[in-house]
Amino acid sequence: MIEIQKIIETAIEAGTIIIEIYNSDDFNVEIKSDNSPLTRADLAAHNLIKEKLISLYPSIPILSEEGKNISYEERKNWDRFWLVDPLDGTKEFIKKNGEFTVNIALIENNEPILGIIYAPAYNNNINNSASFPGVLYYGGKEIGSFKKVAGSEVIKLPFTDNMGNIKAVRSRSHASSEEEEIFRKYNVKETISVGSSLKFCIVAEGLAQIYYRHGPTNEWDVAAGYAIAKYAGADISGLSFNKQNLLNNSFVVKRII
């Protein structure tokens, strides 16, 4: 039995470590082989999450962005595993715009059944004296999806579904002509730009009705957001998990349009 509160606490602890580094300006930025950035915050969050999950659930394996070198021959038989992005939106972290997250998902039979996204610097001006800053989203197959803002009550998602004016949420860092075609197809009138996995959360909340991503992402980028959006009532096409190649193709997340 997974205790979701323990996983939430783990995400918040990782976020606290990230914020300490965020506020220090000592990021120690490196460039990985895929040309994506890596900071000491990525590694510190990875190490904490790995340690906590092993302590809590030693029999459940972990696949993380910073610990991804596990052969398909080993993981193809996993019926349940943690899929983790310890710091999603490293570019946004380096830019210091607050739009980065800690993502933890539980995959069962190759589908996310639980997802936690914690954005420790997002909207943290609401109440810095609360038990945690930022915004927490979580969702599960048996419980639905929820949002918790520091200093406020837990909100069940979606909390709004204004279909009068179709909105799309889009990436700050990845734009494409194909994205514009999708927006025309669904008669999108307005777009919202946000970084990291927060785009899934915007759809889960009902603040936007569609999120389209053209081109590759990694499974750990999307797993927690998939669970939160799906169990808030969104339809998701184009994503699958524990593939031999962990890269995803294009995908669409949408509410009923």
Secondary structure, 3 states (H helix, E strand, C coil): CCCHHHHHHHHHHHHHHHHHHHHHCCCCCEECCCCCEECHHHHHHHHHHHHHHHHHCCCCCEEECCECCCCHHHHCCCCEEEEEEEEECHHHHHHCCCCCEEEEEEEECCEEEEEEEEECCCCCCCCCCCCCCCEEEEEECCCEEEEEECCCCCEEECCCCCCCCCEEEEECCCCCHHHHHHHHHCCCCEEEEECCCHHHHHHHHCCCCEEEECCCEEHHHHHHHHHHHHCCCCEEECCCCCCCCCEECCEEEECCC
